[in-house]
Amino acid sequence: MIRLTILIILAYYISGCSMNTVKSHLGTAGGAVAGYTTCAGLLQANMPISAACSVVGAVWGAKFYYKNDMNTHTAIFVDTLNTAPGKRSHTSWGNSANGNWGSITINRTYVKNSARCREYTSVISVEHSWPMNGISRESETGTACQLPDGRWTIKESTNS
């Protein structure tokens, strides 16, 4: 337990205490420690397998930072579907800590079989930090219709 605490503190200081990268680095370090501990301690695996588990754990841990902005985009997407006026409208969001952003445009609203439907365009741009370096940009055009209980379902969509 003491080793784990020291590793977390060390990861925090190595990252320069920058809020842009602390979450990602801590996720990476935590995942690496969890992977190593699982293979070395519980499975009593040899050193090469434990090292491989550390790498897998680091990649898995780093994904938490990426998923946070994806969850933000999803929440804003649903909120936009619920609150947009009946005409063309546009909503965007941005994360000033890491530069990630997204936008949702409602192109058309109509009623089909007593369900409110909205044609939309959704764009998201997420920059991954180590170990998943790179920028992902996704664009989706589709139609979402509201179910009687208030939830939305995607009827058709195309990615570009």
SEMI-243980 format. One record per residue (C-alpha): residue number from 1; residue in three letters; chain; x, y, z. Coordinates in steps of 0.05 Angstrom, whole numbers, plus 5000, padded with zeros to 4 digits. Each point is the difference from the previous one (the first is absolute). Last residue first. Layout:
# SEMI-243980
<site pos="NUM" code="ALA" unit="A" x="X" y="Y" z="Z"/>
...
***
This chain:
# SEMI-243980
<site pos="160" code="SER" unit="A" x="4640" y="5203" z="4166"/>
<site pos="159" code="ASN" unit="A" x="4951" y="4961" z="5041"/>
<site pos="158" code="THR" unit="A" x="4929" y="4986" z="4978"/>
<site pos="157" code="SER" unit="A" x="4938" y="4995" z="5045"/>
<site pos="156" code="GLU" unit="A" x="4930" y="4971" z="5001"/>
<site pos="155" code="LYS" unit="A" x="4946" y="4991" z="5052"/>
<site pos="154" code="ILE" unit="A" x="5041" y="5024" z="5060"/>
<site pos="153" code="THR" unit="A" x="4957" y="4993" z="5062"/>
<site pos="152" code="TRP" unit="A" x="4982" y="5055" z="5049"/>
<site pos="151" code="ARG" unit="A" x="4969" y="4988" z="5069"/>
<site pos="150" code="GLY" unit="A" x="4938" y="5038" z="5020"/>
<site pos="149" code="ASP" unit="A" x="4956" y="4940" z="5021"/>
<site pos="148" code="PRO" unit="A" x="4960" y="5004" z="4935"/>
<site pos="147" code="LEU" unit="A" x="5064" y="4992" z="4959"/>
<site pos="146" code="GLN" unit="A" x="5033" y="5061" z="4968"/>
<site pos="145" code="CYS" unit="A" x="5029" y="4992" z="4930"/>
<site pos="144" code="ALA" unit="A" x="5072" y="5012" z="4978"/>
<site pos="143" code="THR" unit="A" x="5020" y="5008" z="4927"/>
<site pos="142" code="GLY" unit="A" x="5071" y="5000" z="4974"/>
<site pos="141" code="THR" unit="A" x="5064" y="5035" z="4982"/>
<site pos="140" code="GLU" unit="A" x="5064" y="4981" z="5036"/>
<site pos="139" code="SER" unit="A" x="5068" y="5033" z="5000"/>
<site pos="138" code="GLU" unit="A" x="5059" y="4974" z="5039"/>
<site pos="137" code="ARG" unit="A" x="5067" y="5032" z="5009"/>
<site pos="136" code="SER" unit="A" x="5052" y="4962" z="5040"/>
<site pos="135" code="ILE" unit="A" x="5067" y="5035" z="5014"/>
<site pos="134" code="GLY" unit="A" x="5063" y="4962" z="5014"/>
<site pos="133" code="ASN" unit="A" x="5040" y="4967" z="5056"/>
<site pos="132" code="MET" unit="A" x="4968" y="4939" z="5034"/>
<site pos="131" code="PRO" unit="A" x="5056" y="4989" z="5051"/>
<site pos="130" code="TRP" unit="A" x="5003" y="5059" z="5013"/>
<site pos="129" code="SER" unit="A" x="4948" y="5054" z="4989"/>
<site pos="128" code="HIS" unit="A" x="4940" y="4995" z="4955"/>
<site pos="127" code="GLU" unit="A" x="4973" y="5062" z="4966"/>
<site pos="126" code="VAL" unit="A" x="4924" y="4998" z="4992"/>
<site pos="125" code="SER" unit="A" x="4960" y="5033" z="4944"/>
<site pos="124" code="ILE" unit="A" x="4926" y="4987" z="4998"/>
<site pos="123" code="VAL" unit="A" x="4948" y="5015" z="4947"/>
<site pos="122" code="SER" unit="A" x="4925" y="4984" z="5002"/>
<site pos="121" code="THR" unit="A" x="4952" y="5015" z="4943"/>
<site pos="120" code="TYR" unit="A" x="4926" y="4993" z="5015"/>
<site pos="119" code="GLU" unit="A" x="4932" y="4981" z="4971"/>
<site pos="118" code="ARG" unit="A" x="4949" y="5003" z="5056"/>
<site pos="117" code="CYS" unit="A" x="4939" y="4956" z="5012"/>
<site pos="116" code="ARG" unit="A" x="4940" y="5012" z="5045"/>
<site pos="115" code="ALA" unit="A" x="4957" y="4936" z="5002"/>
<site pos="114" code="SER" unit="A" x="4926" y="4999" z="4981"/>
<site pos="113" code="ASN" unit="A" x="5014" y="4953" z="4941"/>
<site pos="112" code="LYS" unit="A" x="5050" y="5050" z="4972"/>
<site pos="111" code="VAL" unit="A" x="5004" y="5071" z="5027"/>
<site pos="110" code="TYR" unit="A" x="5052" y="5049" z="4973"/>
<site pos="109" code="THR" unit="A" x="5062" y="5038" z="5021"/>
<site pos="108" code="ARG" unit="A" x="5055" y="5021" z="4951"/>
<site pos="107" code="ASN" unit="A" x="5074" y="5017" z="5000"/>
<site pos="106" code="ILE" unit="A" x="5017" y="4994" z="5074"/>
<site pos="105" code="THR" unit="A" x="5074" y="5015" z="5004"/>
<site pos="104" code="ILE" unit="A" x="5044" y="4970" z="5054"/>
<site pos="103" code="SER" unit="A" x="5071" y="5022" z="5014"/>
<site pos="102" code="GLY" unit="A" x="5061" y="4972" z="5034"/>
<site pos="101" code="TRP" unit="A" x="5065" y="5022" z="5032"/>
<site pos="100" code="ASN" unit="A" x="5065" y="4976" z="5030"/>
<site pos="99" code="GLY" unit="A" x="5051" y="5055" z="5015"/>
<site pos="98" code="ASN" unit="A" x="5029" y="4966" z="5063"/>
<site pos="97" code="ALA" unit="A" x="4981" y="5043" z="5060"/>
<site pos="96" code="SER" unit="A" x="4955" y="5047" z="4960"/>
<site pos="95" code="ASN" unit="A" x="4951" y="4944" z="4986"/>
<site pos="94" code="GLY" unit="A" x="4953" y="5025" z="4946"/>
<site pos="93" code="TRP" unit="A" x="4926" y="4996" z="4986"/>
<site pos="92" code="SER" unit="A" x="4956" y="5016" z="4940"/>
<site pos="91" code="THR" unit="A" x="4926" y="5007" z="4986"/>
<site pos="90" code="HIS" unit="A" x="4966" y="5016" z="4933"/>
<site pos="89" code="SER" unit="A" x="4928" y="5010" z="4981"/>
<site pos="88" code="ARG" unit="A" x="4955" y="4990" z="4938"/>
<site pos="87" code="LYS" unit="A" x="4927" y="5006" z="5019"/>
<site pos="86" code="GLY" unit="A" x="4955" y="4965" z="5051"/>
<site pos="85" code="PRO" unit="A" x="5039" y="5031" z="5058"/>
<site pos="84" code="ALA" unit="A" x="5054" y="4958" z="5031"/>
<site pos="83" code="THR" unit="A" x="4987" y="4976" z="5072"/>
<site pos="82" code="ASN" unit="A" x="4996" y="4924" z="5000"/>
<site pos="81" code="LEU" unit="A" x="5045" y="4984" z="4941"/>
<site pos="80" code="THR" unit="A" x="5050" y="5052" z="5026"/>
<site pos="79" code="ASP" unit="A" x="5000" y="4968" z="5069"/>
<site pos="78" code="VAL" unit="A" x="5012" y="4932" z="4968"/>
<site pos="77" code="PHE" unit="A" x="5060" y="5026" z="4960"/>
<site pos="76" code="ILE" unit="A" x="5026" y="5039" z="5061"/>
<site pos="75" code="ALA" unit="A" x="5000" y="4936" z="5041"/>
<site pos="74" code="THR" unit="A" x="5033" y="4960" z="4944"/>
<site pos="73" code="HIS" unit="A" x="5054" y="5053" z="4990"/>
<site pos="72" code="THR" unit="A" x="5016" y="5002" z="5074"/>
<site pos="71" code="ASN" unit="A" x="5004" y="4924" z="5001"/>
<site pos="70" code="MET" unit="A" x="5049" y="5002" z="4942"/>
<site pos="69" code="ASP" unit="A" x="5040" y="5052" z="5038"/>
<site pos="68" code="ASN" unit="A" x="5005" y="4954" z="5061"/>
<site pos="67" code="LYS" unit="A" x="5014" y="4939" z="4956"/>
<site pos="66" code="TYR" unit="A" x="5067" y="5029" z="4977"/>
<site pos="65" code="TYR" unit="A" x="5024" y="5009" z="5071"/>
<site pos="64" code="PHE" unit="A" x="4980" y="4929" z="5019"/>
<site pos="63" code="LYS" unit="A" x="5037" y="4971" z="4940"/>
<site pos="62" code="ALA" unit="A" x="5067" y="5012" z="5034"/>
<site pos="61" code="GLY" unit="A" x="4985" y="4945" z="5050"/>
<site pos="60" code="TRP" unit="A" x="4990" y="4947" z="4946"/>
<site pos="59" code="VAL" unit="A" x="5065" y="5019" z="4965"/>
<site pos="58" code="ALA" unit="A" x="5038" y="4998" z="5066"/>
<site pos="57" code="GLY" unit="A" x="4968" y="4933" z="5020"/>
<site pos="56" code="VAL" unit="A" x="5021" y="4968" z="4934"/>
<site pos="55" code="VAL" unit="A" x="5070" y="5026" z="5010"/>
<site pos="54" code="SER" unit="A" x="5003" y="4975" z="5072"/>
<site pos="53" code="CYS" unit="A" x="4972" y="4932" z="4979"/>
<site pos="52" code="ALA" unit="A" x="5057" y="4994" z="4950"/>
<site pos="51" code="ALA" unit="A" x="5050" y="5014" z="5056"/>
<site pos="50" code="SER" unit="A" x="4967" y="4947" z="5043"/>
<site pos="49" code="ILE" unit="A" x="5005" y="4950" z="4942"/>
<site pos="48" code="PRO" unit="A" x="5074" y="5017" z="4990"/>
<site pos="47" code="MET" unit="A" x="5014" y="4995" z="5076"/>
<site pos="46" code="ASN" unit="A" x="4968" y="4932" z="5014"/>
<site pos="45" code="ALA" unit="A" x="4928" y="4991" z="5022"/>
<site pos="44" code="GLN" unit="A" x="4978" y="4989" z="5072"/>
<site pos="43" code="LEU" unit="A" x="4928" y="5009" z="4977"/>
<site pos="42" code="LEU" unit="A" x="4979" y="5041" z="5060"/>
<site pos="41" code="GLY" unit="A" x="5064" y="5037" z="5014"/>
<site pos="40" code="ALA" unit="A" x="5039" y="5008" z="4936"/>
<site pos="39" code="CYS" unit="A" x="4942" y="5000" z="4950"/>
<site pos="38" code="THR" unit="A" x="4950" y="5041" z="5041"/>
<site pos="37" code="THR" unit="A" x="5052" y="5046" z="5030"/>
<site pos="36" code="TYR" unit="A" x="5029" y="5015" z="4931"/>
<site pos="35" code="GLY" unit="A" x="4933" y="5016" z="4970"/>
<site pos="34" code="ALA" unit="A" x="4977" y="5042" z="5059"/>
<site pos="33" code="VAL" unit="A" x="5066" y="5039" z="5001"/>
<site pos="32" code="ALA" unit="A" x="4995" y="5013" z="4925"/>
<site pos="31" code="GLY" unit="A" x="4927" y="5021" z="5006"/>
<site pos="30" code="GLY" unit="A" x="5017" y="5048" z="5056"/>
<site pos="29" code="ALA" unit="A" x="5058" y="5029" z="4961"/>
<site pos="28" code="THR" unit="A" x="4958" y="5010" z="4937"/>
<site pos="27" code="GLY" unit="A" x="4941" y="5028" z="5038"/>
<site pos="26" code="LEU" unit="A" x="5047" y="5046" z="5039"/>
<site pos="25" code="HIS" unit="A" x="5031" y="5022" z="4935"/>
<site pos="24" code="SER" unit="A" x="4933" y="5015" z="4968"/>
<site pos="23" code="LYS" unit="A" x="4972" y="5036" z="5061"/>
<site pos="22" code="VAL" unit="A" x="5064" y="5040" z="5009"/>
<site pos="21" code="THR" unit="A" x="5006" y="5021" z="4927"/>
<site pos="20" code="ASN" unit="A" x="4963" y="5064" z="4991"/>
<site pos="19" code="MET" unit="A" x="4999" y="5014" z="5075"/>
<site pos="18" code="SER" unit="A" x="5075" y="5010" z="4997"/>
<site pos="17" code="CYS" unit="A" x="5034" y="4978" z="5065"/>
<site pos="16" code="GLY" unit="A" x="5065" y="4995" z="4960"/>
<site pos="15" code="SER" unit="A" x="4981" y="4930" z="4977"/>
<site pos="14" code="ILE" unit="A" x="5060" y="4972" z="5038"/>
<site pos="13" code="TYR" unit="A" x="4971" y="5028" z="5064"/>
<site pos="12" code="TYR" unit="A" x="4933" y="4964" z="4994"/>
<site pos="11" code="ALA" unit="A" x="5033" y="4935" z="4976"/>
<site pos="10" code="LEU" unit="A" x="5046" y="5001" z="5061"/>
<site pos="9" code="ILE" unit="A" x="4941" y="5010" z="5047"/>
<site pos="8" code="ILE" unit="A" x="4964" y="4941" z="4967"/>
<site pos="7" code="LEU" unit="A" x="5062" y="4956" z="5003"/>
<site pos="6" code="ILE" unit="A" x="5013" y="5017" z="5073"/>
<site pos="5" code="THR" unit="A" x="4928" y="4982" z="5018"/>
<site pos="4" code="LEU" unit="A" x="5006" y="4934" z="4963"/>
<site pos="3" code="ARG" unit="A" x="5066" y="4984" z="5035"/>
<site pos="2" code="ILE" unit="A" x="4968" y="5014" z="5068"/>
<site pos="1" code="MET" unit="A" x="4943" y="4953" z="4984"/>
***
